């Protein structure tokens, strides 16, 4: 009886298209890298176009941020940055990605940080978090070689939010 019950469950699952391949496909789709850009007002560094690259696997989202508008005049050693970036769901709740990873960055070249990590839910759609006017909230915090800065997103992501 137990064997026939198991066989019936497997057969009905396969007929519904919910076989073992479905989770593998879903995990593979989440691991696809997505790219977007958004503008951030970073105070003393001006309004910057920040490039974002994101992916997720097994409920953990990873983001990389890069900018080639503001270049540091000195080398930045690997894993010497501290960064957090807050993104927003359509319902207004937020997710903050953070990390201390970066590749070694030669002086006067594109600055890249990440991966920044956060727990994400299947189906999450995350876009730039634009704080309300007058709000003390920030979208990003960066510390590079002891230079601390905060940024507020001023645009949503283009071409659109990341889908996890």
C-alpha positions in Angstrom: 0.0 0.0 0.0 2.8 2.4 0.9 4.5 1.9 -2.4 1.4 2.4 -4.4 0.5 5.6 -2.5 4.0 7.0 -3.1 3.7 6.1 -6.8 0.3 7.9 -7.0 1.8 11.0 -5.4 4.8 11.0 -7.8 2.5 10.5 -10.8 0.0 13.2 -9.9 2.9 15.6 -9.1 4.4 15.0 -12.5 1.0 15.5 -14.2 0.6 18.8 -12.5 4.0 20.0 -13.7 5.3 20.2 -10.1 8.0 17.5 -10.5 11.5 17.7 -9.1 12.6 19.9 -12.0 10.5 22.8 -10.9 12.6 23.8 -7.9 15.7 23.5 -9.9 14.3 25.8 -12.6 13.1 28.3 -10.0 16.6 28.4 -8.3 18.3 28.8 -11.6 16.0 31.7 -12.6 16.8 33.5 -9.3 20.5 33.2 -9.8 20.3 35.2 -13.1 22.1 38.5 -12.7 20.0 41.6 -13.1 21.4 45.1 -13.9 20.0 48.5 -13.3 21.1 52.1 -12.7 19.7 54.8 -10.4 20.8 58.3 -9.4 21.9 58.9 -5.8 22.6 62.3 -4.1 25.8 61.6 -2.2 26.2 65.0 -0.6 29.7 66.2 -1.0 30.3 63.8 -3.9 27.3 65.1 -5.8 24.5 63.2 -7.7 26.0 60.0 -9.0 24.7 57.4 -11.4 25.1 54.1 -9.5 25.2 50.8 -11.4 23.6 47.9 -9.5 23.9 44.2 -10.3 21.8 41.8 -8.3 21.0 38.1 -8.0 19.5 35.8 -5.4 20.0 32.2 -4.6 18.4 30.1 -1.8 16.7 33.2 -0.2 19.9 35.3 -0.1 20.1 38.4 -2.4 23.5 39.7 -3.5 24.1 43.2 -4.9 27.2 44.9 -6.4 27.3 48.6 -6.7 29.7 50.5 -8.9 30.4 54.1 -9.9 32.9 55.6 -12.3 32.0 59.2 -11.7 33.8 59.7 -8.4 37.2 58.1 -8.4 39.4 57.7 -5.3 42.9 59.2 -5.8 44.5 56.3 -3.9 44.4 52.5 -4.1 41.6 50.9 -2.1 42.7 47.5 -0.6 40.4 44.5 -1.0 37.7 44.1 1.6 38.3 47.5 3.2 34.8 49.1 2.6 31.7 49.0 4.6 28.5 49.6 2.6 24.7 49.2 3.1 22.0 49.9 0.5 18.3 49.9 1.2 15.8 48.9 -1.4 12.0 49.1 -1.2 9.2 46.7 -2.0 6.0 48.0 -3.7 4.2 47.8 -0.3 6.7 50.3 1.2 8.6 47.8 3.4 12.4 47.9 2.9 15.3 45.4 2.7 18.8 46.5 3.6 21.8 44.8 1.9 25.1 45.2 3.6 28.7 44.0 3.4 32.4 44.7 3.7 33.5 43.1 0.5 35.2 44.8 -2.5 37.9 43.9 -4.9 41.3 45.7 -4.8 40.7 49.0 -6.6 43.6 50.8 -8.2 43.7 54.6 -7.7 41.5 56.6 -10.2 39.5 53.7 -11.4 35.9 52.6 -11.2 34.8 51.9 -7.6 32.9 48.6 -7.1 31.7 47.3 -3.7 30.0 44.0 -3.0 28.6 41.6 -2.7 26.2 43.2 -0.3 23.8 40.5 1.2 20.3 40.4 2.5 17.5 37.9 3.0 15.0 38.1 0.1 11.7 36.4 -0.5 10.7 34.6 -3.7 8.7 37.1 -5.7 10.3 40.2 -4.1 10.4 43.2 -6.4 13.0 45.7 -5.0 13.6 49.2 -6.3 15.5 52.3 -5.1 14.4 53.5 -1.7 13.7 57.2 -2.0 13.3 58.8 1.4 10.5 61.3 1.9 11.4 65.0 1.6 12.9 66.2 4.9 13.3 62.6 6.2 16.5 61.8 8.0 16.5 58.3 6.3 19.2 57.5 3.8 19.3 55.0 0.9 23.0 54.1 1.2 25.8 54.3 3.7 29.4 54.0 2.5 32.7 53.9 4.4 35.8 53.8 2.1 39.2 54.3 3.7 37.7 56.1 6.6 35.7 58.4 4.4 32.1 58.1 5.5 29.2 59.2 3.4 25.4 58.8 3.0 23.4 58.9 -0.1 19.7 59.3 -0.9 18.3 57.8 -4.0 16.7 60.4 -6.3 15.4 58.1 -9.0 13.9 54.6 -9.3 16.0 52.0 -11.0 16.2 51.8 -14.7 15.1 49.6 -16.4 13.0 48.7 -13.3 13.0 46.9 -10.0 14.9 43.7 -9.4 12.7 40.6 -9.3 13.8 37.8 -7.0 
